[in-house]
Amino acid sequence: MTHPSSQTQPLSPALDLALFELLATLETFSDADFNAHWTNLTEAELQQVALILLQALTVNLNGKQVAGALRQVRPSPHPLH
């Protein structure tokens, strides 16, 4: 199996859009613990925060998450599911 970092293909449009949406969400994110508007994030900080979040997802990834995502990608062989 080829290691993803050794592939020379560009990102798919959907993956590119998902990364763009993550950055856009972080740029305006607000909840009880954090408000992006108050922090005045720079573009570099925004990208670094996104990178840290993606790395955390990678480290904490588990089989249930992967299986759940795969179920969303693959059509169910049973029409009632």
mmCIF file of the N, C-alpha and C atoms, coordinates in Angstrom:
data_MODEL
# 
_entry.id   MODEL 
# 
loop_
_atom_site.group_PDB 
_atom_site.id 
_atom_site.type_symbol 
_atom_site.label_atom_id 
_atom_site.label_alt_id 
_atom_site.label_comp_id 
_atom_site.label_asym_id 
_atom_site.label_entity_id 
_atom_site.label_seq_id 
_atom_site.pdbx_PDB_ins_code 
_atom_site.Cartn_x 
_atom_site.Cartn_y 
_atom_site.Cartn_z 
_atom_site.occupancy 
_atom_site.B_iso_or_equiv 
_atom_site.pdbx_formal_charge 
_atom_site.auth_seq_id 
_atom_site.auth_comp_id 
_atom_site.auth_asym_id 
_atom_site.auth_atom_id 
_atom_site.pdbx_PDB_model_num 
ATOM 1   N N  . MET A 1 1  ? 0.842   -1.180 0.000  1.00 0.00 ? 1  MET A N  1 
ATOM 2   C CA . MET A 1 1  ? 0.000   0.000  0.000  1.00 0.00 ? 1  MET A CA 1 
ATOM 3   C C  . MET A 1 1  ? 0.888   1.245  0.000  1.00 0.00 ? 1  MET A C  1 
ATOM 4   N N  . THR A 1 2  ? 0.571   2.207  -0.812 1.00 0.00 ? 2  THR A N  1 
ATOM 5   C CA . THR A 1 2  ? 1.340   3.442  -0.900 1.00 0.00 ? 2  THR A CA 1 
ATOM 6   C C  . THR A 1 2  ? 1.010   4.344  0.271  1.00 0.00 ? 2  THR A C  1 
ATOM 7   N N  . HIS A 1 3  ? 2.023   4.910  0.861  1.00 0.00 ? 3  HIS A N  1 
ATOM 8   C CA . HIS A 1 3  ? 1.828   5.860  1.963  1.00 0.00 ? 3  HIS A CA 1 
ATOM 9   C C  . HIS A 1 3  ? 1.219   7.128  1.388  1.00 0.00 ? 3  HIS A C  1 
ATOM 10  N N  . PRO A 1 4  ? 0.170   7.681  2.022  1.00 0.00 ? 4  PRO A N  1 
ATOM 11  C CA . PRO A 1 4  ? -0.515  8.855  1.468  1.00 0.00 ? 4  PRO A CA 1 
ATOM 12  C C  . PRO A 1 4  ? 0.413   10.032 1.174  1.00 0.00 ? 4  PRO A C  1 
ATOM 13  N N  . SER A 1 5  ? 1.454   10.226 1.980  1.00 0.00 ? 5  SER A N  1 
ATOM 14  C CA . SER A 1 5  ? 2.321   11.385 1.748  1.00 0.00 ? 5  SER A CA 1 
ATOM 15  C C  . SER A 1 5  ? 3.178   11.202 0.506  1.00 0.00 ? 5  SER A C  1 
ATOM 16  N N  . SER A 1 6  ? 3.282   9.963  -0.018 1.00 0.00 ? 6  SER A N  1 
ATOM 17  C CA . SER A 1 6  ? 4.090   9.738  -1.205 1.00 0.00 ? 6  SER A CA 1 
ATOM 18  C C  . SER A 1 6  ? 3.266   9.854  -2.486 1.00 0.00 ? 6  SER A C  1 
ATOM 19  N N  . GLN A 1 7  ? 1.970   10.037 -2.367 1.00 0.00 ? 7  GLN A N  1 
ATOM 20  C CA . GLN A 1 7  ? 1.124   10.187 -3.534 1.00 0.00 ? 7  GLN A CA 1 
ATOM 21  C C  . GLN A 1 7  ? 1.274   11.598 -4.086 1.00 0.00 ? 7  GLN A C  1 
ATOM 22  N N  . THR A 1 8  ? 1.272   11.709 -5.405 1.00 0.00 ? 8  THR A N  1 
ATOM 23  C CA . THR A 1 8  ? 1.448   13.017 -6.028 1.00 0.00 ? 8  THR A CA 1 
ATOM 24  C C  . THR A 1 8  ? 0.138   13.590 -6.553 1.00 0.00 ? 8  THR A C  1 
ATOM 25  N N  . GLN A 1 9  ? -0.956  12.883 -6.357 1.00 0.00 ? 9  GLN A N  1 
ATOM 26  C CA . GLN A 1 9  ? -2.241  13.378 -6.834 1.00 0.00 ? 9  GLN A CA 1 
ATOM 27  C C  . GLN A 1 9  ? -2.708  14.545 -5.977 1.00 0.00 ? 9  GLN A C  1 
ATOM 28  N N  . PRO A 1 10 ? -3.310  15.558 -6.601 1.00 0.00 ? 10 PRO A N  1 
ATOM 29  C CA . PRO A 1 10 ? -3.867  16.665 -5.815 1.00 0.00 ? 10 PRO A CA 1 
ATOM 30  C C  . PRO A 1 10 ? -5.075  16.179 -5.010 1.00 0.00 ? 10 PRO A C  1 
ATOM 31  N N  . LEU A 1 11 ? -5.469  16.967 -4.025 1.00 0.00 ? 11 LEU A N  1 
ATOM 32  C CA . LEU A 1 11 ? -6.645  16.629 -3.232 1.00 0.00 ? 11 LEU A CA 1 
ATOM 33  C C  . LEU A 1 11 ? -7.882  16.613 -4.116 1.00 0.00 ? 11 LEU A C  1 
ATOM 34  N N  . SER A 1 12 ? -8.819  15.742 -3.783 1.00 0.00 ? 12 SER A N  1 
ATOM 35  C CA . SER A 1 12 ? -10.077 15.738 -4.512 1.00 0.00 ? 12 SER A CA 1 
ATOM 36  C C  . SER A 1 12 ? -10.806 17.047 -4.191 1.00 0.00 ? 12 SER A C  1 
ATOM 37  N N  . PRO A 1 13 ? -11.667 17.509 -5.077 1.00 0.00 ? 13 PRO A N  1 
ATOM 38  C CA . PRO A 1 13 ? -12.420 18.736 -4.792 1.00 0.00 ? 13 PRO A CA 1 
ATOM 39  C C  . PRO A 1 13 ? -13.204 18.652 -3.487 1.00 0.00 ? 13 PRO A C  1 
ATOM 40  N N  . ALA A 1 14 ? -13.759 17.472 -3.173 1.00 0.00 ? 14 ALA A N  1 
ATOM 41  C CA . ALA A 1 14 ? -14.537 17.324 -1.943 1.00 0.00 ? 14 ALA A CA 1 
ATOM 42  C C  . ALA A 1 14 ? -13.645 17.452 -0.710 1.00 0.00 ? 14 ALA A C  1 
ATOM 43  N N  . LEU A 1 15 ? -12.451 16.863 -0.746 1.00 0.00 ? 15 LEU A N  1 
ATOM 44  C CA . LEU A 1 15 ? -11.537 16.968 0.389  1.00 0.00 ? 15 LEU A CA 1 
ATOM 45  C C  . LEU A 1 15 ? -11.012 18.393 0.520  1.00 0.00 ? 15 LEU A C  1 
ATOM 46  N N  . ASP A 1 16 ? -10.733 19.016 -0.597 1.00 0.00 ? 16 ASP A N  1 
ATOM 47  C CA . ASP A 1 16 ? -10.297 20.412 -0.595 1.00 0.00 ? 16 ASP A CA 1 
ATOM 48  C C  . ASP A 1 16 ? -11.380 21.301 0.014  1.00 0.00 ? 16 ASP A C  1 
ATOM 49  N N  . LEU A 1 17 ? -12.640 21.055 -0.354 1.00 0.00 ? 17 LEU A N  1 
ATOM 50  C CA . LEU A 1 17 ? -13.763 21.824 0.185  1.00 0.00 ? 17 LEU A CA 1 
ATOM 51  C C  . LEU A 1 17 ? -13.907 21.579 1.688  1.00 0.00 ? 17 LEU A C  1 
ATOM 52  N N  . ALA A 1 18 ? -13.740 20.330 2.123  1.00 0.00 ? 18 ALA A N  1 
ATOM 53  C CA . ALA A 1 18 ? -13.851 20.014 3.547  1.00 0.00 ? 18 ALA A CA 1 
ATOM 54  C C  . ALA A 1 18 ? -12.782 20.759 4.358  1.00 0.00 ? 18 ALA A C  1 
ATOM 55  N N  . LEU A 1 19 ? -11.582 20.835 3.839  1.00 0.00 ? 19 LEU A N  1 
ATOM 56  C CA . LEU A 1 19 ? -10.522 21.583 4.531  1.00 0.00 ? 19 LEU A CA 1 
ATOM 57  C C  . LEU A 1 19 ? -10.844 23.076 4.555  1.00 0.00 ? 19 LEU A C  1 
ATOM 58  N N  . PHE A 1 20 ? -11.352 23.584 3.445  1.00 0.00 ? 20 PHE A N  1 
ATOM 59  C CA . PHE A 1 20 ? -11.753 24.990 3.389  1.00 0.00 ? 20 PHE A CA 1 
ATOM 60  C C  . PHE A 1 20 ? -12.852 25.268 4.416  1.00 0.00 ? 20 PHE A C  1 
ATOM 61  N N  . GLU A 1 21 ? -13.833 24.356 4.507  1.00 0.00 ? 21 GLU A N  1 
ATOM 62  C CA . GLU A 1 21 ? -14.927 24.534 5.454  1.00 0.00 ? 21 GLU A CA 1 
ATOM 63  C C  . GLU A 1 21 ? -14.435 24.460 6.900  1.00 0.00 ? 21 GLU A C  1 
ATOM 64  N N  . LEU A 1 22 ? -13.450 23.600 7.176  1.00 0.00 ? 22 LEU A N  1 
ATOM 65  C CA . LEU A 1 22 ? -12.870 23.541 8.516  1.00 0.00 ? 22 LEU A CA 1 
ATOM 66  C C  . LEU A 1 22 ? -12.231 24.884 8.855  1.00 0.00 ? 22 LEU A C  1 
ATOM 67  N N  . LEU A 1 23 ? -11.452 25.438 7.942  1.00 0.00 ? 23 LEU A N  1 
ATOM 68  C CA . LEU A 1 23 ? -10.810 26.733 8.184  1.00 0.00 ? 23 LEU A CA 1 
ATOM 69  C C  . LEU A 1 23 ? -11.858 27.832 8.363  1.00 0.00 ? 23 LEU A C  1 
ATOM 70  N N  . ALA A 1 24 ? -12.890 27.820 7.545  1.00 0.00 ? 24 ALA A N  1 
ATOM 71  C CA . ALA A 1 24 ? -13.945 28.830 7.654  1.00 0.00 ? 24 ALA A CA 1 
ATOM 72  C C  . ALA A 1 24 ? -14.684 28.707 8.977  1.00 0.00 ? 24 ALA A C  1 
ATOM 73  N N  . THR A 1 25 ? -14.937 27.477 9.411  1.00 0.00 ? 25 THR A N  1 
ATOM 74  C CA . THR A 1 25 ? -15.618 27.254 10.683 1.00 0.00 ? 25 THR A CA 1 
ATOM 75  C C  . THR A 1 25 ? -14.753 27.730 11.840 1.00 0.00 ? 25 THR A C  1 
ATOM 76  N N  . LEU A 1 26 ? -13.468 27.412 11.799 1.00 0.00 ? 26 LEU A N  1 
ATOM 77  C CA . LEU A 1 26 ? -12.566 27.855 12.861 1.00 0.00 ? 26 LEU A CA 1 
ATOM 78  C C  . LEU A 1 26 ? -12.480 29.375 12.927 1.00 0.00 ? 26 LEU A C  1 
ATOM 79  N N  . GLU A 1 27 ? -12.523 30.011 11.775 1.00 0.00 ? 27 GLU A N  1 
ATOM 80  C CA . GLU A 1 27 ? -12.408 31.470 11.699 1.00 0.00 ? 27 GLU A CA 1 
ATOM 81  C C  . GLU A 1 27 ? -13.548 32.177 12.410 1.00 0.00 ? 27 GLU A C  1 
ATOM 82  N N  . THR A 1 28 ? -14.711 31.526 12.471 1.00 0.00 ? 28 THR A N  1 
ATOM 83  C CA . THR A 1 28 ? -15.889 32.145 13.089 1.00 0.00 ? 28 THR A CA 1 
ATOM 84  C C  . THR A 1 28 ? -16.405 31.357 14.288 1.00 0.00 ? 28 THR A C  1 
ATOM 85  N N  . PHE A 1 29 ? -15.676 30.336 14.718 1.00 0.00 ? 29 PHE A N  1 
ATOM 86  C CA . PHE A 1 29 ? -16.141 29.446 15.776 1.00 0.00 ? 29 PHE A CA 1 
ATOM 87  C C  . PHE A 1 29 ? -16.355 30.190 17.086 1.00 0.00 ? 29 PHE A C  1 
ATOM 88  N N  . SER A 1 30 ? -17.452 29.829 17.755 1.00 0.00 ? 30 SER A N  1 
ATOM 89  C CA . SER A 1 30 ? -17.744 30.419 19.054 1.00 0.00 ? 30 SER A CA 1 
ATOM 90  C C  . SER A 1 30 ? -18.579 29.451 19.872 1.00 0.00 ? 30 SER A C  1 
ATOM 91  N N  . ASP A 1 31 ? -18.156 29.244 21.113 1.00 0.00 ? 31 ASP A N  1 
ATOM 92  C CA . ASP A 1 31 ? -18.957 28.511 22.077 1.00 0.00 ? 31 ASP A CA 1 
ATOM 93  C C  . ASP A 1 31 ? -18.591 29.035 23.462 1.00 0.00 ? 31 ASP A C  1 
ATOM 94  N N  . ALA A 1 32 ? -18.988 28.333 24.496 1.00 0.00 ? 32 ALA A N  1 
ATOM 95  C CA . ALA A 1 32 ? -18.748 28.810 25.868 1.00 0.00 ? 32 ALA A CA 1 
ATOM 96  C C  . ALA A 1 32 ? -17.260 28.901 26.211 1.00 0.00 ? 32 ALA A C  1 
ATOM 97  N N  . ASP A 1 33 ? -16.423 28.135 25.509 1.00 0.00 ? 33 ASP A N  1 
ATOM 98  C CA . ASP A 1 33 ? -15.004 28.097 25.838 1.00 0.00 ? 33 ASP A CA 1 
ATOM 99  C C  . ASP A 1 33 ? -14.099 28.894 24.905 1.00 0.00 ? 33 ASP A C  1 
ATOM 100 N N  . PHE A 1 34 ? -14.632 29.300 23.762 1.00 0.00 ? 34 PHE A N  1 
ATOM 101 C CA . PHE A 1 34 ? -13.767 29.948 22.762 1.00 0.00 ? 34 PHE A CA 1 
ATOM 102 C C  . PHE A 1 34 ? -14.599 30.827 21.845 1.00 0.00 ? 34 PHE A C  1 
ATOM 103 N N  . ASN A 1 35 ? -14.043 31.974 21.488 1.00 0.00 ? 35 ASN A N  1 
ATOM 104 C CA . ASN A 1 35 ? -14.681 32.864 20.532 1.00 0.00 ? 35 ASN A CA 1 
ATOM 105 C C  . ASN A 1 35 ? -13.611 33.374 19.576 1.00 0.00 ? 35 ASN A C  1 
ATOM 106 N N  . ALA A 1 36 ? -13.647 32.904 18.340 1.00 0.00 ? 36 ALA A N  1 
ATOM 107 C CA . ALA A 1 36 ? -12.634 33.275 17.350 1.00 0.00 ? 36 ALA A CA 1 
ATOM 108 C C  . ALA A 1 36 ? -12.601 34.781 17.099 1.00 0.00 ? 36 ALA A C  1 
ATOM 109 N N  . HIS A 1 37 ? -13.748 35.428 17.180 1.00 0.00 ? 37 HIS A N  1 
ATOM 110 C CA . HIS A 1 37 ? -13.800 36.870 16.929 1.00 0.00 ? 37 HIS A CA 1 
ATOM 111 C C  . HIS A 1 37 ? -12.929 37.634 17.927 1.00 0.00 ? 37 HIS A C  1 
ATOM 112 N N  . TRP A 1 38 ? -12.936 37.207 19.170 1.00 0.00 ? 38 TRP A N  1 
ATOM 113 C CA . TRP A 1 38 ? -12.164 37.900 20.203 1.00 0.00 ? 38 TRP A CA 1 
ATOM 114 C C  . TRP A 1 38 ? -10.668 37.638 20.096 1.00 0.00 ? 38 TRP A C  1 
ATOM 115 N N  . THR A 1 39 ? -10.282 36.541 19.464 1.00 0.00 ? 39 THR A N  1 
ATOM 116 C CA . THR A 1 39 ? -8.862  36.191 19.419 1.00 0.00 ? 39 THR A CA 1 
ATOM 117 C C  . THR A 1 39 ? -8.120  36.795 18.245 1.00 0.00 ? 39 THR A C  1 
ATOM 118 N N  . ASN A 1 40 ? -8.840  37.279 17.234 1.00 0.00 ? 40 ASN A N  1 
ATOM 119 C CA . ASN A 1 40 ? -8.210  37.862 16.051 1.00 0.00 ? 40 ASN A CA 1 
ATOM 120 C C  . ASN A 1 40 ? -7.146  36.942 15.468 1.00 0.00 ? 40 ASN A C  1 
ATOM 121 N N  . LEU A 1 41 ? -7.551  35.724 15.114 1.00 0.00 ? 41 LEU A N  1 
ATOM 122 C CA . LEU A 1 41 ? -6.633  34.736 14.561 1.00 0.00 ? 41 LEU A CA 1 
ATOM 123 C C  . LEU A 1 41 ? -6.025  35.211 13.244 1.00 0.00 ? 41 LEU A C  1 
ATOM 124 N N  . THR A 1 42 ? -4.721  35.032 13.120 1.00 0.00 ? 42 THR A N  1 
ATOM 125 C CA . THR A 1 42 ? -4.077  35.289 11.832 1.00 0.00 ? 42 THR A CA 1 
ATOM 126 C C  . THR A 1 42 ? -4.290  34.073 10.938 1.00 0.00 ? 42 THR A C  1 
ATOM 127 N N  . GLU A 1 43 ? -4.045  34.211 9.659  1.00 0.00 ? 43 GLU A N  1 
ATOM 128 C CA . GLU A 1 43 ? -4.182  33.082 8.733  1.00 0.00 ? 43 GLU A CA 1 
ATOM 129 C C  . GLU A 1 43 ? -3.231  31.955 9.126  1.00 0.00 ? 43 GLU A C  1 
ATOM 130 N N  . ALA A 1 44 ? -2.024  32.291 9.514  1.00 0.00 ? 44 ALA A N  1 
ATOM 131 C CA . ALA A 1 44 ? -1.054  31.271 9.929  1.00 0.00 ? 44 ALA A CA 1 
ATOM 132 C C  . ALA A 1 44 ? -1.539  30.537 11.179 1.00 0.00 ? 44 ALA A C  1 
ATOM 133 N N  . GLU A 1 45 ? -2.080  31.268 12.144 1.00 0.00 ? 45 GLU A N  1 
ATOM 134 C CA . GLU A 1 45 ? -2.607  30.634 13.363 1.00 0.00 ? 45 GLU A CA 1 
ATOM 135 C C  . GLU A 1 45 ? -3.788  29.729 13.035 1.00 0.00 ? 45 GLU A C  1 
ATOM 136 N N  . LEU A 1 46 ? -4.649  30.206 12.155 1.00 0.00 ? 46 LEU A N  1 
ATOM 137 C CA . LEU A 1 46 ? -5.817  29.428 11.746 1.00 0.00 ? 46 LEU A CA 1 
ATOM 138 C C  . LEU A 1 46 ? -5.383  28.098 11.135 1.00 0.00 ? 46 LEU A C  1 
ATOM 139 N N  . GLN A 1 47 ? -4.403  28.139 10.265 1.00 0.00 ? 47 GLN A N  1 
ATOM 140 C CA . GLN A 1 47 ? -3.910  26.917 9.636  1.00 0.00 ? 47 GLN A CA 1 
ATOM 141 C C  . GLN A 1 47 ? -3.226  26.003 10.652 1.00 0.00 ? 47 GLN A C  1 
ATOM 142 N N  . GLN A 1 48 ? -2.500  26.573 11.598 1.00 0.00 ? 48 GLN A N  1 
ATOM 143 C CA . GLN A 1 48 ? -1.837  25.763 12.617 1.00 0.00 ? 48 GLN A CA 1 
ATOM 144 C C  . GLN A 1 48 ? -2.857  25.101 13.542 1.00 0.00 ? 48 GLN A C  1 
ATOM 145 N N  . VAL A 1 49 ? -3.909  25.824 13.899 1.00 0.00 ? 49 VAL A N  1 
ATOM 146 C CA . VAL A 1 49 ? -4.966  25.249 14.739 1.00 0.00 ? 49 VAL A CA 1 
ATOM 147 C C  . VAL A 1 49 ? -5.644  24.104 13.986 1.00 0.00 ? 49 VAL A C  1 
ATOM 148 N N  . ALA A 1 50 ? -5.944  24.300 12.708 1.00 0.00 ? 50 ALA A N  1 
ATOM 149 C CA . ALA A 1 50 ? -6.563  23.236 11.905 1.00 0.00 ? 50 ALA A CA 1 
ATOM 150 C C  . ALA A 1 50 ? -5.645  22.023 11.851 1.00 0.00 ? 50 ALA A C  1 
ATOM 151 N N  . LEU A 1 51 ? -4.368  22.241 11.675 1.00 0.00 ? 51 LEU A N  1 
ATOM 152 C CA . LEU A 1 51 ? -3.406  21.146 11.632 1.00 0.00 ? 51 LEU A CA 1 
ATOM 153 C C  . LEU A 1 51 ? -3.382  20.382 12.949 1.00 0.00 ? 51 LEU A C  1 
ATOM 154 N N  . ILE A 1 52 ? -3.376  21.087 14.060 1.00 0.00 ? 52 ILE A N  1 
ATOM 155 C CA . ILE A 1 52 ? -3.381  20.441 15.379 1.00 0.00 ? 52 ILE A CA 1 
ATOM 156 C C  . ILE A 1 52 ? -4.649  19.619 15.565 1.00 0.00 ? 52 ILE A C  1 
ATOM 157 N N  . LEU A 1 53 ? -5.798  20.159 15.147 1.00 0.00 ? 53 LEU A N  1 
ATOM 158 C CA . LEU A 1 53 ? -7.059  19.422 15.270 1.00 0.00 ? 53 LEU A CA 1 
ATOM 159 C C  . LEU A 1 53 ? -7.059  18.168 14.396 1.00 0.00 ? 53 LEU A C  1 
ATOM 160 N N  . LEU A 1 54 ? -6.525  18.262 13.187 1.00 0.00 ? 54 LEU A N  1 
ATOM 161 C CA . LEU A 1 54 ? -6.449  17.090 12.315 1.00 0.00 ? 54 LEU A CA 1 
ATOM 162 C C  . LEU A 1 54 ? -5.488  16.050 12.877 1.00 0.00 ? 54 LEU A C  1 
ATOM 163 N N  . GLN A 1 55 ? -4.382  16.507 13.463 1.00 0.00 ? 55 GLN A N  1 
ATOM 164 C CA . GLN A 1 55 ? -3.444  15.576 14.092 1.00 0.00 ? 55 GLN A CA 1 
ATOM 165 C C  . GLN A 1 55 ? -4.093  14.891 15.288 1.00 0.00 ? 55 GLN A C  1 
ATOM 166 N N  . ALA A 1 56 ? -4.884  15.619 16.069 1.00 0.00 ? 56 ALA A N  1 
ATOM 167 C CA . ALA A 1 56 ? -5.582  15.027 17.212 1.00 0.00 ? 56 ALA A CA 1 
ATOM 168 C C  . ALA A 1 56 ? -6.590  13.983 16.738 1.00 0.00 ? 56 ALA A C  1 
ATOM 169 N N  . LEU A 1 57 ? -7.288  14.270 15.655 1.00 0.00 ? 57 LEU A N  1 
ATOM 170 C CA . LEU A 1 57 ? -8.215  13.289 15.095 1.00 0.00 ? 57 LEU A CA 1 
ATOM 171 C C  . LEU A 1 57 ? -7.460  12.034 14.685 1.00 0.00 ? 57 LEU A C  1 
ATOM 172 N N  . THR A 1 58 ? -6.325  12.205 14.049 1.00 0.00 ? 58 THR A N  1 
ATOM 173 C CA . THR A 1 58 ? -5.518  11.070 13.608 1.00 0.00 ? 58 THR A CA 1 
ATOM 174 C C  . THR A 1 58 ? -5.070  10.216 14.781 1.00 0.00 ? 58 THR A C  1 
ATOM 175 N N  . VAL A 1 59 ? -4.608  10.842 15.837 1.00 0.00 ? 59 VAL A N  1 
ATOM 176 C CA . VAL A 1 59 ? -4.113  10.118 17.012 1.00 0.00 ? 59 VAL A CA 1 
ATOM 177 C C  . VAL A 1 59 ? -5.247  9.399  17.737 1.00 0.00 ? 59 VAL A C  1 
ATOM 178 N N  . ASN A 1 60 ? -6.419  10.004 17.781 1.00 0.00 ? 60 ASN A N  1 
ATOM 179 C CA . ASN A 1 60 ? -7.537  9.464  18.549 1.00 0.00 ? 60 ASN A CA 1 
ATOM 180 C C  . ASN A 1 60 ? -8.530  8.662  17.718 1.00 0.00 ? 60 ASN A C  1 
ATOM 181 N N  . LEU A 1 61 ? -8.226  8.446  16.468 1.00 0.00 ? 61 LEU A N  1 
ATOM 182 C CA . LEU A 1 61 ? -9.110  7.715  15.569 1.00 0.00 ? 61 LEU A CA 1 
ATOM 183 C C  . LEU A 1 61 ? -9.323  6.290  16.065 1.00 0.00 ? 61 LEU A C  1 
ATOM 184 N N  . ASN A 1 62 ? -10.556 5.821  15.959 1.00 0.00 ? 62 ASN A N  1 
ATOM 185 C CA . ASN A 1 62 ? -10.832 4.438  16.366 1.00 0.00 ? 62 ASN A CA 1 
ATOM 186 C C  . ASN A 1 62 ? -11.684 3.750  15.304 1.00 0.00 ? 62 ASN A C  1 
ATOM 187 N N  . GLY A 1 63 ? -11.800 2.446  15.462 1.00 0.00 ? 63 GLY A N  1 
ATOM 188 C CA . GLY A 1 63 ? -12.512 1.636  14.483 1.00 0.00 ? 63 GLY A CA 1 
ATOM 189 C C  . GLY A 1 63 ? -13.964 2.007  14.314 1.00 0.00 ? 63 GLY A C  1 
ATOM 190 N N  . LYS A 1 64 ? -14.639 2.402  15.392 1.00 0.00 ? 64 LYS A N  1 
ATOM 191 C CA . LYS A 1 64 ? -16.050 2.795  15.288 1.00 0.00 ? 64 LYS A CA 1 
ATOM 192 C C  . LYS A 1 64 ? -16.197 4.019  14.384 1.00 0.00 ? 64 LYS A C  1 
ATOM 193 N N  . GLN A 1 65 ? -15.285 4.983  14.527 1.00 0.00 ? 65 GLN A N  1 
ATOM 194 C CA . GLN A 1 65 ? -15.345 6.183  13.690 1.00 0.00 ? 65 GLN A CA 1 
ATOM 195 C C  . GLN A 1 65 ? -15.108 5.831  12.220 1.00 0.00 ? 65 GLN A C  1 
ATOM 196 N N  . VAL A 1 66 ? -14.092 4.997  11.978 1.00 0.00 ? 66 VAL A N  1 
ATOM 197 C CA . VAL A 1 66 ? -13.772 4.617  10.599 1.00 0.00 ? 66 VAL A CA 1 
ATOM 198 C C  . VAL A 1 66 ? -14.921 3.818  9.993  1.00 0.00 ? 66 VAL A C  1 
ATOM 199 N N  . ALA A 1 67 ? -15.452 2.855  10.747 1.00 0.00 ? 67 ALA A N  1 
ATOM 200 C CA . ALA A 1 67 ? -16.571 2.040  10.252 1.00 0.00 ? 67 ALA A CA 1 
ATOM 201 C C  . ALA A 1 67 ? -17.798 2.910  9.985  1.00 0.00 ? 67 ALA A C  1 
ATOM 202 N N  . GLY A 1 68 ? -18.081 3.861  10.870 1.00 0.00 ? 68 GLY A N  1 
ATOM 203 C CA . GLY A 1 68 ? -19.217 4.755  10.675 1.00 0.00 ? 68 GLY A CA 1 
ATOM 204 C C  . GLY A 1 68 ? -19.064 5.602  9.420  1.00 0.00 ? 68 GLY A C  1 
ATOM 205 N N  . ALA A 1 69 ? -17.860 6.099  9.199  1.00 0.00 ? 69 ALA A N  1 
ATOM 206 C CA . ALA A 1 69 ? -17.610 6.889  7.994  1.00 0.00 ? 69 ALA A CA 1 
ATOM 207 C C  . ALA A 1 69 ? -17.735 6.026  6.745  1.00 0.00 ? 69 ALA A C  1 
ATOM 208 N N  . LEU A 1 70 ? -17.228 4.801  6.816  1.00 0.00 ? 70 LEU A N  1 
ATOM 209 C CA . LEU A 1 70 ? -17.326 3.905  5.667  1.00 0.00 ? 70 LEU A CA 1 
ATOM 210 C C  . LEU A 1 70 ? -18.782 3.571  5.362  1.00 0.00 ? 70 LEU A C  1 
ATOM 211 N N  . ARG A 1 71 ? -19.613 3.415  6.395  1.00 0.00 ? 71 ARG A N  1 
ATOM 212 C CA . ARG A 1 71 ? -21.037 3.164  6.165  1.00 0.00 ? 71 ARG A CA 1 
ATOM 213 C C  . ARG A 1 71 ? -21.691 4.339  5.432  1.00 0.00 ? 71 ARG A C  1 
ATOM 214 N N  . GLN A 1 72 ? -21.201 5.534  5.662  1.00 0.00 ? 72 GLN A N  1 
ATOM 215 C CA . GLN A 1 72 ? -21.746 6.700  4.955  1.00 0.00 ? 72 GLN A CA 1 
ATOM 216 C C  . GLN A 1 72 ? -21.310 6.712  3.499  1.00 0.00 ? 72 GLN A C  1 
ATOM 217 N N  . VAL A 1 73 ? -20.146 6.149  3.222  1.00 0.00 ? 73 VAL A N  1 
ATOM 218 C CA . VAL A 1 73 ? -19.595 6.141  1.871  1.00 0.00 ? 73 VAL A CA 1 
ATOM 219 C C  . VAL A 1 73 ? -20.184 5.020  1.023  1.00 0.00 ? 73 VAL A C  1 
ATOM 220 N N  . ARG A 1 74 ? -20.281 3.843  1.620  1.00 0.00 ? 74 ARG A N  1 
ATOM 221 C CA . ARG A 1 74 ? -20.767 2.675  0.882  1.00 0.00 ? 74 ARG A CA 1 
ATOM 222 C C  . ARG A 1 74 ? -22.275 2.544  1.004  1.00 0.00 ? 74 ARG A C  1 
ATOM 223 N N  . PRO A 1 75 ? -22.939 2.269  -0.101 1.00 0.00 ? 75 PRO A N  1 
ATOM 224 C CA . PRO A 1 75 ? -24.380 2.036  -0.014 1.00 0.00 ? 75 PRO A CA 1 
ATOM 225 C C  . PRO A 1 75 ? -24.652 0.739  0.739  1.00 0.00 ? 75 PRO A C  1 
ATOM 226 N N  . SER A 1 76 ? -25.721 0.719  1.470  1.00 0.00 ? 76 SER A N  1 
ATOM 227 C CA . SER A 1 76 ? -26.095 -0.464 2.232  1.00 0.00 ? 76 SER A CA 1 
ATOM 228 C C  . SER A 1 76 ? -26.554 -1.557 1.279  1.00 0.00 ? 76 SER A C  1 
ATOM 229 N N  . PRO A 1 77 ? -26.100 -2.804 1.513  1.00 0.00 ? 77 PRO A N  1 
ATOM 230 C CA . PRO A 1 77 ? -26.574 -3.891 0.652  1.00 0.00 ? 77 PRO A CA 1 
ATOM 231 C C  . PRO A 1 77 ? -28.037 -4.240 0.937  1.00 0.00 ? 77 PRO A C  1 
ATOM 232 N N  . HIS A 1 78 ? -28.558 -3.731 2.040  1.00 0.00 ? 78 HIS A N  1 
ATOM 233 C CA . HIS A 1 78 ? -29.942 -3.992 2.418  1.00 0.00 ? 78 HIS A CA 1 
ATOM 234 C C  . HIS A 1 78 ? -30.736 -2.698 2.263  1.00 0.00 ? 78 HIS A C  1 
ATOM 235 N N  . PRO A 1 79 ? -31.707 -2.643 1.375  1.00 0.00 ? 79 PRO A N  1 
ATOM 236 C CA . PRO A 1 79 ? -32.425 -1.393 1.095  1.00 0.00 ? 79 PRO A CA 1 
ATOM 237 C C  . PRO A 1 79 ? -33.165 -0.809 2.301  1.00 0.00 ? 79 PRO A C  1 
ATOM 238 N N  . LEU A 1 80 ? -33.438 -1.593 3.333  1.00 0.00 ? 80 LEU A N  1 
ATOM 239 C CA . LEU A 1 80 ? -34.159 -1.075 4.491  1.00 0.00 ? 80 LEU A CA 1 
ATOM 240 C C  . LEU A 1 80 ? -33.232 -0.447 5.526  1.00 0.00 ? 80 LEU A C  1 
ATOM 241 N N  . HIS A 1 81 ? -31.936 -0.493 5.326  1.00 0.00 ? 81 HIS A N  1 
ATOM 242 C CA . HIS A 1 81 ? -30.989 0.087  6.288  1.00 0.00 ? 81 HIS A CA 1 
ATOM 243 C C  . HIS A 1 81 ? -30.550 1.448  5.859  1.00 0.00 ? 81 HIS A C  1 
# 
